[in-house]
Amino acid sequence: MTDPARTADRDRATGIWPSIHAERAALAADLAEVTDERWETPSLCAGLTVREVLAHLTAGASLTTARWLAGVIRCRFDFDKQVALRLAEQLGAGPDETLERFRRVVPSTTRPPLPAIAMLGETIVHGADIRRPLGIRRAGPVGVVTEVAEYYAGTDMVVVAKGRIGGLRLVADDGPFTTGSGALVTGPTLALVMAMTGRGAYCDDLEGDGVDLLRGRCG
């Protein structure tokens, strides 16, 4: 059995946790001046407002493996219900409390049974889910976003990504990321990550013969 403490040490050694903390801090700073009514803006995460997505990020940074398992059992293995339950726990009485709860978990290394790179992916993707509808621009450090792109290109574990880009060649125009073969899709690394994870709005930032096919897979 994997020793959680040794796994956490290895994650810290690779620099993934500092990247997670930096991305959380950047998101908290970007949201500091958002007015109350704008917190109800629909996010790019289907069915959730930007405030609810932030609460979801707080939940992920507050949830140990033991609590995750207890919640799964409580929800009778309905994983969507478990996500909704944990989101509701972190929403708070209003937007100010939602943001303050998120600020408190910025330095957290707590996580459900996911690799640290998946937590980094959650932070970057959901950060963009929040920022784009609010008109906030942040591409993130290309090296960090490239790590996430490479992770999603090789897995469907957390979200269908590898399966979504089958038969396509993705090439970043702002960094070293490239994967796959077939019809070309090119553009910023963040836009590729977001399209890989089903955010069709980011296909507007991409070019190439494969864009329409990728857009169609983002339904």
C-alpha positions, 0 to 999 in steps of 0.5 A, spaced: 500 500 500 502 507 498 504 511 504 500 517 504 506 521 507 511 519 502 506 520 496 505 527 499 513 528 500 514 526 493 508 531 490 512 537 494 518 535 491 516 535 484 513 542 485 506 541 484 504 543 491 507 550 490 504 551 483 497 549 486 498 554 492 500 560 487 494 558 482 489 559 488 492 565 491 492 568 484 484 566 483 483 569 490 486 576 488 482 576 482 476 575 485 477 580 491 473 586 487 467 582 484 461 585 486 455 581 489 451 580 483 456 578 479 457 572 483 451 569 480 454 569 473 453 562 470 460 559 470 463 554 464 462 548 469 455 546 467 449 548 471 454 552 476 455 559 478 462 562 479 460 562 486 459 555 486 465 553 482 469 557 488 466 553 493 467 546 489 474 548 489 474 549 497 471 543 498 476 539 494 482 542 498 478 541 505 477 533 503 481 528 506 481 521 503 477 518 509 472 524 509 471 523 501 470 515 503 465 517 508 461 521 503 461 516 498 458 511 502 453 516 505 451 518 498 450 511 496 456 511 491 452 517 487 458 521 486 455 527 483 451 527 490 457 527 494 460 533 490 454 537 491 454 535 498 461 538 499 460 544 495 454 546 499 458 545 505 463 550 503 458 555 500 457 560 506 452 565 507 454 569 502 459 571 497 464 574 502 464 568 506 465 563 500 471 567 498 474 567 505 473 560 506 477 559 499 482 564 502 483 559 508 485 553 504 490 557 499 496 553 502 492 547 504 495 540 501 489 536 503 486 532 498 481 527 496 484 520 493 487 524 487 494 525 485 497 532 486 497 533 478 489 532 478 488 537 484 493 542 480 488 541 473 482 542 478 485 549 480 487 551 473 480 549 469 475 551 475 479 558 475 478 559 468 471 556 469 470 562 473 474 568 470 472 567 463 465 569 464 467 574 469 471 577 463 478 576 467 484 574 463 489 570 466 493 565 462 497 562 467 505 560 467 506 556 461 510 551 464 505 549 469 499 549 464 503 545 460 504 540 466 496 540 466 495 539 459 500 533 459 496 530 464 490 530 461 492 528 454 494 521 458 488 520 462 480 520 463 480 519 470 477 525 473 474 528 466 474 525 459 480 528 456 484 523 453 478 520 449 475 527 447 482 528 443 482 522 439 484 522 432 487 530 433 493 533 433 494 538 439 499 543 438 500 549 443 503 556 440 505 559 446 509 553 449 512 546 448 505 542 449 504 537 443 500 531 443 496 526 438 496 525 431 490 527 426 487 533 424 490 539 427 488 543 433 493 549 435 492 555 440 494 557 447 496 552 452 490 554 456 485 554 451 487 547 449 486 544 456 480 547 457 477 544 450 480 538 452 476 538 458 469 539 455 469 547 455 467 549 448 467 556 449 475 555 448 474 552 441 473 560 439 481 561 441 483 555 437 485 554 429 486 548 425 482 543 421 480 539 427 477 545 431 470 543 429 470 536 431 473 538 438 468 543 439 462 537 437 465 533 442 465 538 448 457 538 448 
